[in-house]
Amino acid sequence: MESTVKKREWVKDAAIIFLAVLLVLTFFSNTIMNRSLPEVATAGVTSGSIVARVRGTGTVTAAGKQQVKAKETRTIRSVMVKTGQEVKTGDVLFVLGEGDETALEQAMNTLRSLQYDYQRTALNTPTYDGSSYDRSVDAAYERLVRAENAYYSASDVYYNALAIEAPEMESVNNEIRQVEEQLSLIVNELNDAEAKYNDRIAEAWSRVETAQIEFDNALYYGTEEEIAAAQENLKTAEDLLYDIENDSRLNSLRAQHQELSERYETLNAHRDGLTTSSTAAYKDAMDAAESDLYIAQIDYDNAVNSRNYAYSNFEQSVAVANVNLQEIAASIAIQQEKVKSLAGEEGNVVTANVNGTIDTIDCTAGDTVLKDALLCTIEVPDMGHTLSFSVTNDQAQRLRVGDTATVSNYYWGNSVTATLTTIRTDPKNPQQRRGDDHLRRPEERQL
C-alpha cells in the first residue's frame, strides 16, 4: 500500500515538471524563433541606374606626336638634334645629301666662331665720356680768366705810372694796347680756327684710313669696277686732306699772329727803354702777371688739345672698330655660303614644322633612308595627353569606348576629365587582363 502511494507521487511530480517546462517553452517561443530565423530590414526604394566603377593608376603622357618622315630617298649627312631636345618650328633637324660631315662641322664651328667675334667686337666698340676733359678745360679756363684780369690790372697800374712820368710812354702804351687788342682778336680767331682745323684734319685722316682699307679689300676681293671706285674714293679723301692741311685762312691767321706778336715785342722793348726807376716795381708786377697769364694760357690750350685729341682718338677707334665689323661681317657671309654649299640648299635640310620635344630619333648620320621612312618623332604637348592602365576582364566588360573618367590626385588648377578611347588586350597578361588605353585628357595643361 505504501509503495503504491509513492509511485503516484512520482507521477504527480513528473507531470508538474512537464507542465512547467511546457509553460516556459510556450512563453519564450517567439524569442527562440527570432534568434534562429534570418533578420530582414526594409528601406525606401528610389529610381536610378547602377554605376560600375573601375579604378586605375598610370602616368600621363603627351598624346600628340608628330612623325617626321623622309620625302624622298636620301642619305643622312648630319643629325642636328638629340632625344629630349626642345625644338621650334623651322629648326633644322637633319641635313641631307652627300658630303663630308667633318668638313661641314668644321665650317659650322668656324661660322659660330666668326659670329662670336662679331659680337665681341661690337660689345668692345669704344664709347666716349668727355666729362673729365670738360672739367679740366673749365678749370683751366677759370685760371686763365683770373690771370688775364690780374695782368690787365697790373698793366693798367704800370701804364698809368708811365703816363704820369713820361708823356712819350702814353703814346707807346696806346699803341701797345691796340696791338694787344688786335692780338687778342687774332688769338681768339686762331684758336677757333685751330680747333676746327684739328676736327677737320682728324675727320679727313679717318676718311683716308677707311678709304685705304676699302681699297685694300677691293684689291683682294673686289672686281675691277670696285677697285676703280675704291681708288677714286681714296683719291678724293686724300685731296680733301691736302686741302685742309693747306687752309689759306688758317695760314693767314698764323702769319697775322706772328706779325702782331713781333710788333708787340718790339713795342714792349721800346717801352722798357723808356721805363724809369720809379716805375720799375710796377713793371716787375706786370711782368710777373704776364708770366702767370702765359702759363695759364698754356694750361688752357693743353686742356683743350687733350680733349680734342681724346675725342679724335675715340672717333678713329670707332672707325677702326666699324671696319673690323665690316671685315668680320664679310667673312661671316663667305662662311655662310661655305656652310650652305656643304649642307646643301633648303631642300637638303629637314626642319621641324611644330613646337615640341624630340621623342625618338630613328636614323643616324650616314644612313640611307627610303621615301616615307621615319626620321624622328616630336612630342607635342599642346595636343593633349593620354593615360593607360590594366584592368581585369570582368572590369573591362563594364566599360565602353566613350565613357568619361575622373582624374584624381590633380593639383594644378581646374579639375579635368578624361575620355576612354580604346580597350585592348594587355600584352603582358593577355588571358586575364585588358588595357584601358588612351584615356585622353582634352585639357592642354601638361602633368
Backbone hydrogen bonds, N-H to C=O, Kabsch-Sander energy under -0.5 kcal/mol:
donor,donor_aa,acceptor,acceptor_aa,energy
5,V,1,M,-1.7
6,K,2,E,-1.5
7,K,3,S,-1.7
8,R,4,T,-1.8
9,E,5,V,-1.8
10,W,6,K,-1.9
11,V,7,K,-2.2
12,K,8,R,-2.4
13,D,9,E,-2.7
14,A,10,W,-2.4
15,A,11,V,-2.5
16,I,12,K,-2.1
17,I,13,D,-2.2
18,F,14,A,-2.5
19,L,15,A,-2.4
20,A,16,I,-2.2
21,V,17,I,-2.5
22,L,18,F,-2.7
23,L,19,L,-2.4
24,V,20,A,-2.2
25,L,21,V,-2.7
26,T,22,L,-2.4
27,F,23,L,-2.2
28,F,24,V,-2.2
29,S,26,T,-0.8
32,I,28,F,-2.1
33,M,29,S,-2.4
34,N,30,N,-2.6
35,R,31,T,-1.7
36,S,32,I,-1.5
37,L,33,M,-2.0
52,A,50,I,-0.5
53,R,51,V,-0.5
61,T,386,T,-2.8
63,A,384,G,-2.6
64,G,380,V,-0.6
64,G,384,G,-0.8
65,K,63,A,-0.5
66,Q,378,I,-3.5
67,Q,65,K,-0.6
68,V,66,Q,-0.5
68,V,376,C,-2.9
69,K,67,Q,-0.6
70,A,373,A,-2.4
74,R,72,E,-0.5
74,R,369,V,-1.6
76,I,367,D,-3.5
77,R,75,T,-0.8
77,R,95,V,-2.6
78,S,95,V,-1.7
80,M,78,S,-0.6
80,M,93,L,-2.5
81,V,93,L,-0.6
84,G,358,I,-3.0
85,Q,82,K,-2.0
87,V,356,G,-2.8
90,G,352,A,-3.5
91,D,88,K,-2.5
93,L,350,V,-3.7
94,F,350,V,-1.6
95,V,78,S,-2.5
96,L,348,N,-3.7
97,G,75,T,-1.9
101,E,99,G,-0.8
104,L,100,D,-2.2
105,E,101,E,-2.5
106,Q,102,T,-2.5
107,A,103,A,-2.5
108,M,104,L,-2.6
109,N,105,E,-2.4
110,T,106,Q,-2.5
111,L,107,A,-2.3
112,R,108,M,-2.6
113,S,109,N,-2.4
114,L,110,T,-2.4
115,Q,111,L,-2.5
116,Y,112,R,-2.4
117,D,113,S,-2.4
118,Y,114,L,-2.4
119,Q,115,Q,-2.1
120,R,116,Y,-2.9
121,T,117,D,-2.7
122,A,118,Y,-2.5
123,L,119,Q,-2.6
124,N,120,R,-2.0
125,T,122,A,-1.0
134,D,130,G,-2.6
135,R,131,S,-2.2
136,S,132,S,-1.9
137,V,133,Y,-2.4
138,D,134,D,-2.6
139,A,135,R,-2.4
140,A,136,S,-2.3
141,Y,137,V,-2.3
142,E,138,D,-2.0
143,R,139,A,-2.0
144,L,140,A,-2.1
145,V,141,Y,-2.5
146,R,142,E,-2.1
147,A,143,R,-2.4
148,E,144,L,-2.5
149,N,145,V,-2.5
150,A,146,R,-2.3
151,Y,147,A,-2.5
152,Y,148,E,-2.9
153,S,149,N,-2.3
154,A,150,A,-2.5
155,S,151,Y,-3.0
156,D,152,Y,-2.1
157,V,153,S,-2.0
158,Y,154,A,-2.4
159,Y,155,S,-3.1
160,N,156,D,-2.4
161,A,157,V,-2.1
162,L,158,Y,-2.2
163,A,159,Y,-2.4
164,I,160,N,-1.7
165,E,161,A,-2.0
166,A,162,L,-2.9
169,M,166,A,-1.6
170,E,166,A,-0.7
170,E,167,P,-0.7
171,S,167,P,-1.0
172,V,168,E,-1.7
173,N,169,M,-3.3
174,N,170,E,-2.6
175,E,171,S,-2.1
176,I,172,V,-2.8
177,R,173,N,-2.9
178,Q,174,N,-2.4
179,V,175,E,-2.7
180,E,176,I,-3.0
181,E,177,R,-3.0
182,Q,178,Q,-2.8
183,L,179,V,-3.5
184,S,180,E,-2.9
185,L,181,E,-2.3
186,I,182,Q,-2.8
187,V,183,L,-2.7
188,N,184,S,-2.4
189,E,185,L,-2.8
190,L,186,I,-3.3
191,N,187,V,-3.1
192,D,188,N,-2.5
193,A,189,E,-2.9
194,E,190,L,-3.1
195,A,191,N,-2.6
196,K,192,D,-2.5
197,Y,193,A,-2.7
198,N,194,E,-2.8
199,D,195,A,-2.3
200,R,196,K,-3.0
201,I,197,Y,-3.4
202,A,198,N,-2.4
203,E,199,D,-2.4
204,A,200,R,-2.7
205,W,201,I,-2.5
206,S,202,A,-2.3
207,R,203,E,-2.3
208,V,204,A,-2.5
209,E,205,W,-2.8
210,T,206,S,-2.8
211,A,207,R,-3.0
212,Q,208,V,-2.4
213,I,209,E,-2.4
214,E,210,T,-2.6
215,F,211,A,-2.3
216,D,212,Q,-2.6
217,N,213,I,-2.8
218,A,214,E,-2.3
219,L,215,F,-2.1
220,Y,216,D,-1.4
221,Y,217,N,-3.3
222,G,217,N,-0.6
222,G,218,A,-1.8
227,I,223,T,-2.5
228,A,224,E,-2.6
229,A,225,E,-2.5
230,A,226,E,-2.4
231,Q,227,I,-2.5
232,E,228,A,-2.4
233,N,229,A,-2.2
234,L,230,A,-2.1
235,K,231,Q,-2.3
236,T,232,E,-2.4
237,A,233,N,-2.0
238,E,234,L,-2.4
239,D,235,K,-2.7
240,L,236,T,-2.2
241,L,237,A,-2.0
242,Y,238,E,-2.4
243,D,239,D,-2.5
244,I,240,L,-2.2
245,E,241,L,-2.4
246,N,242,Y,-1.4
247,D,244,I,-1.3
251,N,247,D,-2.0
252,S,248,S,-2.3
253,L,249,R,-2.5
254,R,250,L,-2.3
255,A,251,N,-2.2
256,Q,252,S,-2.6
257,H,253,L,-2.5
258,Q,254,R,-2.4
259,E,255,A,-2.6
260,L,256,Q,-2.9
261,S,257,H,-2.5
262,E,258,Q,-2.3
263,R,259,E,-2.4
264,Y,260,L,-2.9
265,E,261,S,-2.3
266,T,262,E,-2.3
267,L,263,R,-2.5
268,N,264,Y,-2.3
269,A,265,E,-2.3
270,H,266,T,-2.3
271,R,267,L,-2.7
272,D,268,N,-2.6
273,G,269,A,-1.4
274,L,270,H,-0.9
274,L,271,R,-0.6
275,T,271,R,-0.9
275,T,272,D,-0.5
279,T,276,T,-1.1
280,A,277,S,-1.0
283,K,279,T,-2.2
284,D,280,A,-2.6
285,A,281,A,-2.3
286,M,282,Y,-2.3
287,D,283,K,-2.6
288,A,284,D,-2.6
289,A,285,A,-2.2
290,E,286,M,-2.4
291,S,287,D,-2.5
292,D,288,A,-2.4
293,L,289,A,-2.4
294,Y,290,E,-2.4
295,I,291,S,-2.4
296,A,292,D,-2.7
297,Q,293,L,-2.5
298,I,294,Y,-2.2
299,D,295,I,-2.7
300,Y,296,A,-2.4
301,D,297,Q,-2.7
302,N,298,I,-2.8
303,A,299,D,-2.3
304,V,300,Y,-2.5
305,N,301,D,-2.9
306,S,302,N,-2.6
307,R,303,A,-2.1
308,N,304,V,-2.7
309,Y,305,N,-2.9
310,A,306,S,-2.6
311,Y,307,R,-2.3
312,S,308,N,-2.4
313,N,309,Y,-2.7
314,F,310,A,-2.2
315,E,311,Y,-2.6
316,Q,312,S,-2.4
317,S,313,N,-2.8
318,V,314,F,-2.7
319,A,315,E,-2.4
320,V,316,Q,-2.7
321,A,317,S,-2.8
322,N,318,V,-2.7
323,V,319,A,-2.2
324,N,320,V,-2.7
325,L,321,A,-2.6
326,Q,322,N,-2.3
327,E,323,V,-2.5
328,I,324,N,-2.8
329,A,325,L,-2.9
330,A,326,Q,-2.4
331,S,327,E,-2.2
332,I,328,I,-2.8
333,A,329,A,-2.4
334,I,330,A,-2.1
335,Q,331,S,-2.7
336,Q,332,I,-2.9
337,E,333,A,-1.8
338,K,334,I,-1.8
339,V,335,Q,-2.9
340,K,336,Q,-2.7
341,S,337,E,-2.3
342,L,338,K,-2.4
343,A,339,V,-3.2
344,G,340,K,-1.8
348,N,345,E,-2.1
349,V,346,E,-1.3
350,V,94,F,-2.8
351,T,349,V,-0.5
352,A,91,D,-2.4
356,G,87,V,-2.0
357,T,379,E,-2.3
358,I,85,Q,-2.7
359,D,377,T,-3.1
360,T,377,T,-1.3
362,D,375,L,-2.7
366,G,76,I,-4.0
367,D,364,T,-2.1
369,V,74,R,-2.7
369,V,367,D,-0.6
372,D,70,A,-3.4
373,A,370,L,-2.0
375,L,68,V,-3.3
376,C,68,V,-1.4
377,T,360,T,-2.3
378,I,66,Q,-3.0
379,E,357,T,-3.4
379,E,377,T,-0.5
380,V,64,G,-3.2
383,M,380,V,-1.6
384,G,381,P,-1.2
385,H,441,R,-1.3
386,T,61,T,-3.5
389,F,436,D,-1.1
391,V,434,R,-3.1
393,N,432,Q,-1.4
396,A,392,T,-2.4
397,Q,393,N,-1.8
398,R,394,D,-0.6
398,R,395,Q,-1.0
399,L,396,A,-1.3
402,G,420,L,-3.1
403,D,400,R,-2.2
405,A,418,A,-3.1
407,V,416,V,-1.1
408,S,406,T,-0.6
413,G,411,Y,-0.7
418,A,405,A,-2.2
419,T,440,R,-2.2
420,L,403,D,-3.2
421,T,419,T,-0.5
421,T,437,D,-0.7
421,T,438,H,-1.2
422,T,437,D,-1.6
424,R,435,G,-2.5
426,D,433,R,-1.3
429,N,426,D,-0.9
432,Q,429,N,-0.5
433,R,429,N,-2.2
434,R,391,V,-3.0
435,G,424,R,-4.4
436,D,389,F,-2.4
436,D,434,R,-0.6
437,D,422,T,-1.3
437,D,435,G,-1.4
439,L,387,L,-2.1
440,R,419,T,-1.8
440,R,438,H,-1.7
441,R,385,H,-2.5
